[in-house]
Every structure is written in structure tokens, then in C-alpha cells.
Amino acid sequence: MTELGAQMHALVERLYPLCRSITGDGVRATLDIVGEYVPLQTHEVPTGTQVLDWTVPQEWNIRDAYVADTTGRRVVDFAKSSLHVLGYSVPVSATMPLSELRGHLHTLPEHPNWVPYRTSYYKPEWGFCLAQETLDALPEGEYEVRIDSTLADGHLTYAEHVVPGQVPDEVIVSCHVCHPSLANDNLAGIAVATFLARALAEQTPYYTYRFIYAPGTIGAITWLARNAERVERVKHGLVLACAGDRGRLTYKQSRRGDAEIDRVMRHVLAASERPHRITEFTPYGYDERQYCSPGFNLGVGSLTRTPYAGYPEYHTSADNLDFVSPEAMADTLSVCREAFTVLDRNRRYLNLSPYGEPQLGRRGLYDALGGRSDTKQAQLAMLWVLNLSDGEHSLLDVAERSGLPFDTVADAAAALGAAGLIKA
């Protein structure tokens, strides 16, 4: 997975300089790059469109922004980092004293050399974000303030990639594309989702997998509003974010708490013996709270490493390319692949010879296992599958009750099915 980790980190590097927001050309440029890795269907939703209880806002774009001293030196410069401007800042061109400018400046006094990430999506405002040590070094006097931005009717942009499955029932994988230069809080999630899509495309999955690249909150709400009639196809889902830091994995359960994806993630993380944490659902966080809103109540959980707001670098310039690790992204991708393998193979079966134990030897089932290093375990798995194939227990139930590896149980079910002893 080292090579995949390096490739994902390279994608994060390409996306990092772009100025993303909930709308605008930065989102489109991001999706154009992702589209080089997986084909995307892009959707443009006009400003003013009603989406559930929300309305698609005006589109924001920015070309340049700076604060310059009397010599013309830019003391705060958007060209150096997209974090330097308050997201969705309205245009401004003025000269003002530092005493007046201070009310529009945002810093992190507790981390004096970091730049914070701040936005004002739904309230007309303008501002700059800078390091506290930069602000402390500014002398009193006049400063030129310039934000060359537009806020006008346009579109909200999101995209989808679909990996066709054997059935139309869907698993959704959602990541947000609205943050500017923050490597862990959204870019690592985008990279893991993209390489997960590529891996699934090399298989013939059972479920259809739909990858959603959308701005946070308003993007997921827009997707749900536009897909309300077909959302019943969504059987499982996972929101990916904060996927590249070096912390332990954290799975946040769906609102249901007992959705199949919840059970699968709990099982896979426990079986892998990775350091991890399972948390209960709360209606705060990423877009799982939209998919799990009571009207939809989808079985969608959230996978992160260190959760949102759980690390000091969160929403600051310290969430940079050095903060995310190729190895951590590769590990997150591996867990996703393991989980979706279980999800794809988890079925309920019916024993077609339920009266007494069927004779496995004369059907060649024991002989077929002769070359396996875990022959006894595989034989035991067959007996467990036969015993619990009553149409009510899934293979995950069998694995958990027997204490056997899921793959061993699924392989046993495949062999029994081929011998005509069980059917899905």
C-alpha cells in the first residue's frame, strides 16, 4: 500500500493550492483534477434553487486579495495561501487605519504562527486571516485593503462517480470539497474516496457504489433534495473525512446505531486489531448528519482518523501537506476496502437440507479443503453456516457468533452454495 499512499499524497499536493468554497471555480478545478483519476458526472444547480429547507446561494469567486502597507508591501497576501481571506468575503477596495482594520482580522493567539480558516457563507462580510505574530508586527498607520471577489448568481457544483454493481441497491461514499488549503480536513478524504473508487472498479461488486463529491452541508442537502425519490436505493453509506493524519481510526456510527455498515465497521476494526475508537452518532460533524436526518435516516456512518476539531491543527494552516501521511491514507483506504468486502459478501442463506447434518464428505466438500492451512477452521465454518442458515442470520452473524474470520465464513458459504446445500 506504500505506492498507493504516495499516489494519494501526490493528489493531495495537486489539490492543496486551490481556493475551494461551497461554490465557485475552485470546486470545479478540484473536480476537474479528480476527473483525471475517475470519470465524474458533474451537476450545476442554479442560485436560488430550493433544496429542502435551504436555498442554493450565490456563487463566490476570488481573483486576488491583500493588505498592503504604505510602501506597497503585501503584509497579508491571498496569493501565498487561500486561507488568508475570510471565505465568501464580499469585494472591498479601501484604505484604512490599522485600528479600523483590526475588526476584520482573524488570528489564533494560542498558536501565534498559524493562520486560521474562517468563513462567512450566509452573512455579507469581508476579512483576512493571518498569523498572530504577523499582526503583532504591524505598525499603526494606514493600510490598503483589497479583495477582488465576486458574489453573484451562478451555480453550486457537485459531482458523482458510479461503480456499477450486480444489483441496483447502492452504497454511497461521500466527501466534502469545500475547504481551501486544508490537507487532512477534506483533501485526504477526497484522495481516499477516489482511490477506493478505482479499486472497486477493478472488481465486480455486489452493490452499486456511488461516490459523491459535494460541498459540505449545502452540497449534501442539495444531493438529497435532487435524489429524494430514489434515495430508498441507498442501503449503506460512509462519509470520509480527516483521512490522512497519524491518529487512530475513528468510526462514528449512523443515527440508527445498528445499521449494517455500523456492524461491519465495528467487526472489521476489531478483527484487524488496529488502534481505533467507535463513537455514537451526534447531529454535529460532517455530512452524515444530513444523510441521517430523521426524514431520511439512512444507514450512513463516518470514518475519520482523528475526528473533526479533535486535533490542534484542525482548520488552520498547520493542516498542511506535512500533516498528512501517505501511510495513514493507505491504512484508511485499506480499512474501507476490508469493510466493503464484508458488506459485499454479507448475505442471509437458507439451509436446503436442514434436518440433521448433511453429509459433506460425499459431496467432496472436505476434500476440497484439503490443501488449506486452515482446514479444520474451514470445516467448522461450514458447520456453522449450515446451522445458522435459517434465513434470519447473516454471514456476519455467523462470524461474530462463531469467532471465525469473516472471509473463512464467506468462503464456506460459497462452497456450500456451489454444492446446492444453501441458497441466498
ChimeraX attribute file (.defattr): number of C-alpha atoms within 10 A of each C-alpha:
attribute: neighborCount
match mode: 1-to-1
recipient: residues
	/A:1	13
	/A:2	13
	/A:3	11
	/A:4	16
	/A:5	23
	/A:6	16
	/A:7	17
	/A:8	28
	/A:9	26
	/A:10	15
	/A:11	20
	/A:12	27
	/A:13	17
	/A:14	14
	/A:15	25
	/A:16	22
	/A:17	18
	/A:18	19
	/A:19	25
	/A:20	28
	/A:21	22
	/A:22	29
	/A:23	29
	/A:24	22
	/A:25	19
	/A:26	23
	/A:27	25
	/A:28	19
	/A:29	15
	/A:30	21
	/A:31	25
	/A:32	15
	/A:33	13
	/A:34	20
	/A:35	17
	/A:36	9
	/A:37	14
	/A:38	18
	/A:39	15
	/A:40	19
	/A:41	13
	/A:42	15
	/A:43	14
	/A:44	13
	/A:45	19
	/A:46	17
	/A:47	17
	/A:48	14
	/A:49	14
	/A:50	14
	/A:51	18
	/A:52	13
	/A:53	7
	/A:54	13
	/A:55	15
	/A:56	22
	/A:57	23
	/A:58	22
	/A:59	21
	/A:60	25
	/A:61	22
	/A:62	23
	/A:63	11
	/A:64	14
	/A:65	25
	/A:66	23
	/A:67	21
	/A:68	18
	/A:69	20
	/A:70	11
	/A:71	7
	/A:72	10
	/A:73	13
	/A:74	16
	/A:75	15
	/A:76	22
	/A:77	21
	/A:78	20
	/A:79	13
	/A:80	10
	/A:81	19
	/A:82	25
	/A:83	28
	/A:84	26
	/A:85	28
	/A:86	22
	/A:87	27
	/A:88	27
	/A:89	25
	/A:90	20
	/A:91	17
	/A:92	15
	/A:93	12
	/A:94	10
	/A:95	17
	/A:96	13
	/A:97	12
	/A:98	19
	/A:99	10
	/A:100	12
	/A:101	17
	/A:102	12
	/A:103	10
	/A:104	13
	/A:105	19
	/A:106	21
	/A:107	22
	/A:108	17
	/A:109	12
	/A:110	8
	/A:111	16
	/A:112	15
	/A:113	16
	/A:114	22
	/A:115	27
	/A:116	24
	/A:117	25
	/A:118	19
	/A:119	19
	/A:120	14
	/A:121	17
	/A:122	9
	/A:123	10
	/A:124	11
	/A:125	16
	/A:126	18
	/A:127	25
	/A:128	30
	/A:129	28
	/A:130	25
	/A:131	22
	/A:132	20
	/A:133	16
	/A:134	15
	/A:135	18
	/A:136	9
	/A:137	9
	/A:138	11
	/A:139	9
	/A:140	10
	/A:141	11
	/A:142	16
	/A:143	23
	/A:144	19
	/A:145	20
	/A:146	17
	/A:147	22
	/A:148	15
	/A:149	17
	/A:150	17
	/A:151	17
	/A:152	12
	/A:153	14
	/A:154	18
	/A:155	22
	/A:156	27
	/A:157	24
	/A:158	26
	/A:159	24
	/A:160	21
	/A:161	19
	/A:162	19
	/A:163	21
	/A:164	19
	/A:165	19
	/A:166	10
	/A:167	10
	/A:168	13
	/A:169	18
	/A:170	22
	/A:171	26
	/A:172	22
	/A:173	24
	/A:174	28
	/A:175	31
	/A:176	25
	/A:177	29
	/A:178	24
	/A:179	26
	/A:180	25
	/A:181	28
	/A:182	30
	/A:183	31
	/A:184	31
	/A:185	32
	/A:186	24
	/A:187	33
	/A:188	33
	/A:189	28
	/A:190	30
	/A:191	28
	/A:192	29
	/A:193	27
	/A:194	23
	/A:195	19
	/A:196	19
	/A:197	21
	/A:198	15
	/A:199	13
	/A:200	18
	/A:201	16
	/A:202	9
	/A:203	11
	/A:204	12
	/A:205	19
	/A:206	19
	/A:207	23
	/A:208	22
	/A:209	25
	/A:210	19
	/A:211	24
	/A:212	25
	/A:213	29
	/A:214	28
	/A:215	25
	/A:216	20
	/A:217	18
	/A:218	21
	/A:219	27
	/A:220	25
	/A:221	22
	/A:222	24
	/A:223	22
	/A:224	18
	/A:225	16
	/A:226	14
	/A:227	11
	/A:228	12
	/A:229	9
	/A:230	9
	/A:231	17
	/A:232	12
	/A:233	13
	/A:234	19
	/A:235	17
	/A:236	22
	/A:237	26
	/A:238	28
	/A:239	25
	/A:240	29
	/A:241	28
	/A:242	29
	/A:243	33
	/A:244	35
	/A:245	26
	/A:246	16
	/A:247	17
	/A:248	15
	/A:249	24
	/A:250	20
	/A:251	25
	/A:252	25
	/A:253	26
	/A:254	29
	/A:255	23
	/A:256	17
	/A:257	17
	/A:258	12
	/A:259	18
	/A:260	19
	/A:261	25
	/A:262	24
	/A:263	16
	/A:264	20
	/A:265	26
	/A:266	18
	/A:267	18
	/A:268	20
	/A:269	20
	/A:270	14
	/A:271	13
	/A:272	11
	/A:273	8
	/A:274	13
	/A:275	11
	/A:276	16
	/A:277	15
	/A:278	16
	/A:279	12
	/A:280	12
	/A:281	19
	/A:282	13
	/A:283	13
	/A:284	10
	/A:285	15
	/A:286	20
	/A:287	28
	/A:288	31
	/A:289	23
	/A:290	23
	/A:291	26
	/A:292	20
	/A:293	13
	/A:294	11
	/A:295	8
	/A:296	13
	/A:297	15
	/A:298	23
	/A:299	25
	/A:300	31
	/A:301	29
	/A:302	28
	/A:303	24
	/A:304	24
	/A:305	25
	/A:306	23
	/A:307	23
	/A:308	16
	/A:309	12
	/A:310	10
	/A:311	12
	/A:312	10
	/A:313	19
	/A:314	21
	/A:315	23
	/A:316	22
	/A:317	22
	/A:318	20
	/A:319	21
	/A:320	18
	/A:321	20
	/A:322	12
	/A:323	14
	/A:324	23
	/A:325	20
	/A:326	24
	/A:327	20
	/A:328	21
	/A:329	30
	/A:330	24
	/A:331	22
	/A:332	28
	/A:333	26
	/A:334	15
	/A:335	19
	/A:336	20
	/A:337	16
	/A:338	17
	/A:339	19
	/A:340	23
	/A:341	18
	/A:342	21
	/A:343	22
	/A:344	15
	/A:345	21
	/A:346	20
	/A:347	19
	/A:348	21
	/A:349	22
	/A:350	20
	/A:351	21
	/A:352	15
	/A:353	13
	/A:354	15
	/A:355	7
	/A:356	7
	/A:357	10
	/A:358	15
	/A:359	11
	/A:360	16
	/A:361	10
	/A:362	9
	/A:363	14
	/A:364	11
	/A:365	18
	/A:366	16
	/A:367	12
	/A:368	12
	/A:369	17
	/A:370	13
	/A:371	8
	/A:372	10
	/A:373	9
	/A:374	12
	/A:375	15
	/A:376	13
	/A:377	16
	/A:378	23
	/A:379	19
	/A:380	17
	/A:381	26
	/A:382	23
	/A:383	18
	/A:384	20
	/A:385	28
	/A:386	24
	/A:387	16
	/A:388	20
	/A:389	25
	/A:390	16
	/A:391	13
	/A:392	11
	/A:393	16
	/A:394	19
	/A:395	25
	/A:396	25
	/A:397	18
	/A:398	23
	/A:399	20
	/A:400	13
	/A:401	11
	/A:402	15
	/A:403	12
	/A:404	18
	/A:405	18
	/A:406	24
	/A:407	18
	/A:408	18
	/A:409	28
	/A:410	23
	/A:411	15
	/A:412	25
	/A:413	28
	/A:414	16
	/A:415	17
	/A:416	21
	/A:417	17
	/A:418	12
	/A:419	14
	/A:420	13
	/A:421	20
	/A:422	22
	/A:423	18
	/A:424	12
